[in-house]
Amino acid sequence: MLKKIFNTLLLIPLTLVIVALAVANRHDVRLVLDPISPDTPLYALNAPFFVFLFGALLLGVLLGGIGMWLGQHKWRRAAQQRSREAREWRREAERLGREVTDTAQTYKSQDALPAP
């Protein structure tokens, strides 16, 4: 419940800021992708300015996420190795537990131990 309230209190102001930014920057802008001839470009894109702002923000988030994911490769590999070792140790413990149980049942099935 507290998480839902916190998300609501965070998302409402963030949404208002995004809408205000989009309304304030709705005039068309020309993005020229041809550095050789900027007057008559081969590649140009006309769009509202907020499209470029949000596109740059989205691109930054994606590149940052990819960079973080690639940077954490060694930690993911170490966690995978530790998980594999834990599974092996668990199997070994279960095998030893079965051996102890089998040994105990063997001794219980015998009437008595021989005298020394």
MDTraj code that builds the backbone (N, CA, C; nanometers):
import mdtraj as md
import numpy as np

residues = "MET LEU LYS LYS ILE PHE ASN THR LEU LEU LEU ILE PRO LEU THR LEU VAL ILE VAL ALA LEU ALA VAL ALA ASN ARG HIS ASP VAL ARG LEU VAL LEU ASP PRO ILE SER PRO ASP THR PRO LEU TYR ALA LEU ASN ALA PRO PHE PHE VAL PHE LEU PHE GLY ALA LEU LEU LEU GLY VAL LEU LEU GLY GLY ILE GLY MET TRP LEU GLY GLN HIS LYS TRP ARG ARG ALA ALA GLN GLN ARG SER ARG GLU ALA ARG GLU TRP ARG ARG GLU ALA GLU ARG LEU GLY ARG GLU VAL THR ASP THR ALA GLN THR TYR LYS SER GLN ASP ALA LEU PRO ALA PRO".split()
xyz = np.array([
    [0.0822, -0.1186, 0.0000],
    [0.0000, 0.0000, 0.0000],
    [0.0872, 0.1259, 0.0000],
    [0.1929, 0.1220, 0.0834],
    [0.2824, 0.2367, 0.0918],
    [0.3569, 0.2571, -0.0397],
    [0.3935, 0.1469, -0.1040],
    [0.4627, 0.1553, -0.2326],
    [0.3717, 0.2167, -0.3387],
    [0.2454, 0.1821, -0.3363],
    [0.1494, 0.2362, -0.4319],
    [0.1337, 0.3878, -0.4126],
    [0.1261, 0.4308, -0.2871],
    [0.1147, 0.5740, -0.2574],
    [0.2411, 0.6469, -0.3016],
    [0.3564, 0.5889, -0.2731],
    [0.4828, 0.6510, -0.3112],
    [0.4934, 0.6641, -0.4633],
    [0.4566, 0.5570, -0.5351],
    [0.4608, 0.5619, -0.6814],
    [0.3664, 0.6687, -0.7351],
    [0.2485, 0.6790, -0.6757],
    [0.1527, 0.7802, -0.7196],
    [0.2068, 0.9204, -0.6938],
    [0.2638, 0.9421, -0.5765],
    [0.3194, 1.0735, -0.5439],
    [0.4397, 1.1082, -0.6312],
    [0.5082, 1.0089, -0.6816],
    [0.6222, 1.0328, -0.7697],
    [0.5784, 1.0485, -0.9149],
    [0.4839, 0.9671, -0.9591],
    [0.4464, 0.9668, -1.1003],
    [0.3601, 1.0871, -1.1405],
    [0.2754, 1.1341, -1.0528],
    [0.1900, 1.2485, -1.0886],
    [0.2734, 1.3734, -1.1177],
    [0.3641, 1.4161, -1.0292],
    [0.4467, 1.5339, -1.0632],
    [0.5348, 1.5115, -1.1862],
    [0.5885, 1.3901, -1.2010],
    [0.6726, 1.3605, -1.3171],
    [0.5918, 1.3710, -1.4459],
    [0.4710, 1.3204, -1.4448],
    [0.3829, 1.3302, -1.5617],
    [0.3497, 1.4756, -1.5928],
    [0.3233, 1.5543, -1.4893],
    [0.2935, 1.6963, -1.5105],
    [0.4121, 1.7699, -1.5718],
    [0.5323, 1.7384, -1.5273],
    [0.6527, 1.8024, -1.5830],
    [0.6711, 1.7618, -1.7289],
    [0.6496, 1.6361, -1.7599],
    [0.6651, 1.5890, -1.8989],
    [0.5622, 1.6551, -1.9898],
    [0.4375, 1.6643, -1.9444],
    [0.3339, 1.7291, -2.0253],
    [0.3654, 1.8765, -2.0441],
    [0.4094, 1.9440, -1.9390],
    [0.4445, 2.0862, -1.9502],
    [0.5615, 2.1059, -2.0464],
    [0.6595, 2.0187, -2.0412],
    [0.7741, 2.0271, -2.1315],
    [0.7308, 2.0059, -2.2761],
    [0.6416, 1.9108, -2.2983],
    [0.5946, 1.8840, -2.4339],
    [0.5128, 2.0009, -2.4877],
    [0.4296, 2.0626, -2.4044],
    [0.3474, 2.1758, -2.4485],
    [0.4339, 2.2982, -2.4759],
    [0.5339, 2.3213, -2.3923],
    [0.6187, 2.4398, -2.4090],
    [0.7125, 2.4264, -2.5289],
    [0.7408, 2.3052, -2.5732],
    [0.8374, 2.2834, -2.6819],
    [0.7727, 2.2121, -2.8000],
    [0.6581, 2.2596, -2.8422],
    [0.5862, 2.1917, -2.9494],
    [0.6126, 2.2510, -3.0873],
    [0.6945, 2.3555, -3.0981],
    [0.7242, 2.4133, -3.2292],
    [0.8166, 2.3196, -3.3085],
    [0.8008, 2.3240, -3.4397],
    [0.8801, 2.2356, -3.5252],
    [1.0252, 2.2812, -3.5320],
    [1.1125, 2.1833, -3.5330],
    [1.2567, 2.2060, -3.5424],
    [1.3089, 2.1150, -3.6522],
    [1.4076, 2.1627, -3.7215],
    [1.4676, 2.0843, -3.8295],
    [1.6021, 2.0303, -3.7821],
    [1.6138, 1.8984, -3.7826],
    [1.7388, 1.8326, -3.7465],
    [1.8085, 1.7936, -3.8756],
    [1.9248, 1.8531, -3.8991],
    [2.0012, 1.8282, -4.0210],
    [2.1078, 1.7236, -3.9907],
    [2.1077, 1.6165, -4.0671],
    [2.2035, 1.5075, -4.0478],
    [2.3067, 1.5026, -4.1602],
    [2.3254, 1.6138, -4.2272],
    [2.4219, 1.6216, -4.3371],
    [2.5177, 1.7363, -4.3076],
    [2.6367, 1.7083, -4.2553],
    [2.7293, 1.8154, -4.2180],
    [2.7965, 1.8832, -4.3381],
    [2.7895, 1.8227, -4.4551],
    [2.8594, 1.8783, -4.5712],
    [2.7803, 1.9925, -4.6333],
    [2.6505, 1.9750, -4.6502],
    [2.5696, 2.0814, -4.7094],
    [2.4490, 2.1113, -4.6190],
    [2.4667, 2.1957, -4.5171],
    [2.3572, 2.2227, -4.4240],
    [2.2431, 2.3045, -4.4859],
    [2.2692, 2.3774, -4.5939],
    [2.1629, 2.4567, -4.6563],
    [2.0648, 2.3689, -4.7325],
    [2.1158, 2.2728, -4.8057],
    [2.0314, 2.1769, -4.8782],
    [2.0725, 2.0360, -4.8346],
    [2.0294, 1.9950, -4.7193],
    [2.0778, 1.8664, -4.6659],
    [2.0163, 1.7477, -4.7379],
    [2.0940, 1.6434, -4.7414],
    [2.0477, 1.5180, -4.7979],
    [1.9570, 1.4457, -4.6975],
    [1.9921, 1.4567, -4.5704],
    [1.9135, 1.3954, -4.4629],
    [1.8731, 1.5032, -4.3637],
    [1.7424, 1.5245, -4.3491],
    [1.6905, 1.6205, -4.2524],
    [1.5585, 1.5669, -4.1986],
    [1.5281, 1.6059, -4.0754],
    [1.4065, 1.5585, -4.0108],
    [1.3385, 1.6762, -3.9437],
    [1.2123, 1.6979, -3.9760],
    [1.1330, 1.8025, -3.9121],
    [1.0378, 1.7363, -3.8135],
    [1.0421, 1.7836, -3.6881],
    [0.9542, 1.7292, -3.5840],
    [0.9451, 1.8312, -3.4711],
    [0.8448, 1.8185, -3.3864],
    [0.8386, 1.9063, -3.2691],
    [0.9614, 1.8846, -3.1807],
    [1.0024, 1.9910, -3.1142],
    [1.1257, 1.9861, -3.0353],
    [1.1178, 1.8829, -2.9234],
    [0.9999, 1.8655, -2.8618],
    [0.9903, 1.7694, -2.7520],
    [1.0159, 1.6264, -2.7992],
    [0.9933, 1.5979, -2.9262],
    [1.0233, 1.4640, -2.9790],
    [1.1738, 1.4384, -2.9717],
    [1.2520, 1.5400, -3.0082],
    [1.3976, 1.5253, -3.0003],
    [1.4444, 1.5161, -2.8547],
    [1.3819, 1.5946, -2.7661],
    [1.4186, 1.5893, -2.6240],
    [1.3910, 1.4510, -2.5661],
    [1.2705, 1.4001, -2.5889],
    [1.2354, 1.2697, -2.5342],
    [1.3134, 1.1582, -2.6024],
    [1.3417, 1.1753, -2.7309],
    [1.4235, 1.0760, -2.8015],
    [1.5643, 1.0689, -2.7444],
    [1.6222, 1.1862, -2.7156],
    [1.7559, 1.1884, -2.6561],
    [1.7547, 1.1278, -2.5162],
    [1.6488, 1.1563, -2.4399],
    [1.6363, 1.0987, -2.3067],
    [1.6239, 0.9464, -2.3144],
    [1.5406, 0.8986, -2.4032],
    [1.5218, 0.7546, -2.4200],
    [1.6509, 0.6868, -2.4669],
    [1.7201, 0.7492, -2.5599],
    [1.8470, 0.6944, -2.6072],
    [1.9501, 0.6883, -2.4940],
    [1.9543, 0.7919, -2.4125],
    [2.0468, 0.7929, -2.2982],
    [2.0153, 0.6836, -2.1978],
    [1.8858, 0.6636, -2.1699],
    [1.8465, 0.5577, -2.0764],
    [1.8831, 0.4210, -2.1327],
    [1.8564, 0.3996, -2.2610],
    [1.8893, 0.2702, -2.3227],
    [2.0397, 0.2446, -2.3244],
    [2.1172, 0.3443, -2.3639],
    [2.2630, 0.3264, -2.3675],
    [2.3197, 0.3068, -2.2271],
    [2.2674, 0.3796, -2.1300],
    [2.3117, 0.3618, -1.9917],
    [2.2779, 0.2233, -1.9398],
    [2.1570, 0.1744, -1.9705],
    [2.1180, 0.0399, -1.9281],
    [2.2042, -0.0674, -1.9912],
    [2.2316, -0.0512, -2.1194],
    [2.3188, -0.1482, -2.1877],
    [2.4593, -0.1442, -2.1288],
    [2.5093, -0.0246, -2.1025],
    [2.6426, -0.0120, -2.0423],
    [2.6496, -0.0764, -1.9049],
    [2.5462, -0.0555, -1.8235],
    [2.5435, -0.1180, -1.6908],
    [2.5358, -0.2700, -1.7028],
    [2.4526, -0.3184, -1.7955],
    [2.4372, -0.4623, -1.8126],
    [2.5697, -0.5250, -1.8546],
    [2.6396, -0.4607, -1.9479],
    [2.7688, -0.5129, -1.9922],
    [2.8733, -0.5030, -1.8813],
    [2.8663, -0.3981, -1.8008],
    [2.9627, -0.3815, -1.6918],
    [2.9438, -0.4810, -1.5787],
    [2.8263, -0.5378, -1.5658],
    [2.7985, -0.6327, -1.4585],
    [2.8191, -0.7775, -1.5020],
    [2.8808, -0.7980, -1.6156],
    [2.8994, -0.9334, -1.6675],
    [2.9777, -1.0212, -1.5708],
    [3.0845, -0.9681, -1.5122],
    [3.1661, -1.0511, -1.4236],
    [3.0885, -1.0908, -1.2984],
    [2.9978, -1.0039, -1.2505],
    [2.9189, -1.0372, -1.1319],
    [2.8140, -1.1428, -1.1646],
    [2.7535, -1.1334, -1.2818],
    [2.6566, -1.2353, -1.3214],
    [2.7244, -1.3705, -1.3403],
    [2.8441, -1.3693, -1.3985],
    [2.9184, -1.4939, -1.4180],
    [2.9575, -1.5548, -1.2828],
    [3.0019, -1.4722, -1.1879],
    [3.0375, -1.5221, -1.0551],
    [2.9148, -1.5789, -0.9843],
    [2.8004, -1.5125, -0.9964],
    [2.6780, -1.5628, -0.9334],
    [2.6372, -1.6953, -0.9948],
    [2.6521, -1.7088, -1.1245],
    [2.6183, -1.8342, -1.1917],
    [2.7107, -1.9466, -1.1446],
    [2.8391, -1.9155, -1.1280],
    [2.9342, -2.0158, -1.0817],
    [2.9026, -2.0571, -0.9378],
    [2.8705, -1.9593, -0.8518],
    [2.8359, -1.9912, -0.7129],
    [2.7081, -2.0748, -0.7063],
    [2.6134, -2.0459, -0.7913],
    [2.4893, -2.1229, -0.7956],
    [2.5175, -2.2665, -0.8373],
    [2.6038, -2.2828, -0.9349],
    [2.6404, -2.4172, -0.9805],
    [2.7099, -2.4941, -0.8677],
    [2.8023, -2.4267, -0.7957],
    [2.8711, -2.4916, -0.6838],
    [2.7720, -2.5292, -0.5737],
    [2.6745, -2.4428, -0.5464],
    [2.5750, -2.4717, -0.4426],
    [2.4918, -2.5934, -0.4806],
    [2.4549, -2.6052, -0.6068],
    [2.3802, -2.7236, -0.6505],
    [2.4631, -2.8505, -0.6326],
    [2.5930, -2.8436, -0.6650],
    [2.6800, -2.9602, -0.6491],
    [2.6925, -2.9995, -0.5027],
    [2.7106, -2.9004, -0.4137],
    [2.7223, -2.9290, -0.2707],
    [2.5916, -2.9836, -0.2155],
    [2.4776, -2.9348, -0.2648],
    [2.3475, -2.9850, -0.2199],
    [2.3296, -3.1309, -0.2609],
    [2.3692, -3.1625, -0.3840],
    [2.3604, -3.3027, -0.4292],
    [2.4513, -3.3923, -0.3444],
    [2.5707, -3.3425, -0.3139],
    [2.6645, -3.4199, -0.2317],
    [2.6079, -3.4419, -0.0911],
    [2.5474, -3.3380, -0.0329],
    [2.4879, -3.3511, 0.1007],
    [2.3723, -3.4510, 0.0985],
    [2.2903, -3.4468, -0.0056],
    [2.1801, -3.5427, -0.0155],
    [2.2324, -3.6846, -0.0308],
    [2.3385, -3.7025, -0.1098],
    [2.3976, -3.8355, -0.1275],
    [2.4528, -3.8876, 0.0050],
    [2.5240, -3.8021, 0.0780],
    [2.5796, -3.8438, 0.2071],
    [2.4682, -3.8727, 0.3077],
    [2.3608, -3.7947, 0.3038],
    [2.2471, -3.8198, 0.3921],
    [2.1840, -3.9558, 0.3640],
    [2.1718, -3.9897, 0.2353],
    [2.1183, -4.1215, 0.2007],
    [2.2111, -4.2331, 0.2487],
    [2.3423, -4.2128, 0.2363],
    [2.4384, -4.3141, 0.2831],
    [2.4263, -4.3344, 0.4342],
    [2.4143, -4.2252, 0.5091],
    [2.4005, -4.2356, 0.6545],
    [2.2721, -4.3093, 0.6895],
    [2.1635, -4.2763, 0.6202],
    [2.0353, -4.3434, 0.6452],
    [2.0461, -4.4915, 0.6133],
    [2.1071, -4.5258, 0.5020],
    [2.1231, -4.6663, 0.4642],
    [2.2098, -4.7403, 0.5656],
    [2.3158, -4.6771, 0.6115],
    [2.4048, -4.7391, 0.7095],
    [2.3314, -4.7604, 0.8405],
    [2.2531, -4.6614, 0.8829],
    [2.1773, -4.6742, 1.0082],
    [2.0746, -4.7863, 0.9962],
    [2.0100, -4.7994, 0.8828],
    [1.9122, -4.9061, 0.8648],
    [1.9804, -5.0423, 0.8638],
    [2.1003, -5.0489, 0.8116],
    [2.1744, -5.1747, 0.8100],
    [2.2058, -5.2188, 0.9522],
    [2.2488, -5.1256, 1.0380],
    [2.2812, -5.1602, 1.1754],
    [2.1564, -5.1946, 1.2553],
    [2.0436, -5.1319, 1.2250],
    [1.9196, -5.1627, 1.2955],
    [1.8696, -5.3010, 1.2565],
    [1.8975, -5.3429, 1.1351],
    [1.8485, -5.4730, 1.0910],
    [1.9290, -5.5878, 1.1520],
    [2.0472, -5.5606, 1.1988],
    [2.1256, -5.6648, 1.2654],
    [2.0744, -5.6788, 1.4084],
    [2.0745, -5.8007, 1.4620],
    [2.0230, -5.8253, 1.5964],
    [2.1103, -5.7585, 1.7003],
    [2.2347, -5.7868, 1.6947],
    [2.3259, -5.7310, 1.7949],
    [2.4646, -5.7292, 1.7362],
    [2.5441, -5.6424, 1.7881],
    [2.6834, -5.6398, 1.7448],
    [2.7589, -5.7516, 1.8148],
    [2.8571, -5.8092, 1.7476],
    [2.9338, -5.9140, 1.8132],
    [3.0126, -5.8603, 1.9321],
    [3.0358, -5.9457, 2.0285],
    [3.1121, -5.9052, 2.1480],
    [3.2574, -5.8848, 2.1090],
    [3.3207, -5.7941, 2.1759],
    [3.4627, -5.7702, 2.1433],
    [3.5522, -5.8807, 2.1899],
])
top = md.Topology()
chain = top.add_chain()
for i, resn in enumerate(residues, 1):
    res = top.add_residue(resn, chain, resSeq=i)
    for name in ("N", "CA", "C"):
        top.add_atom(name, md.element.get_by_symbol(name[0]), res)
traj = md.Trajectory(xyz[None], top)
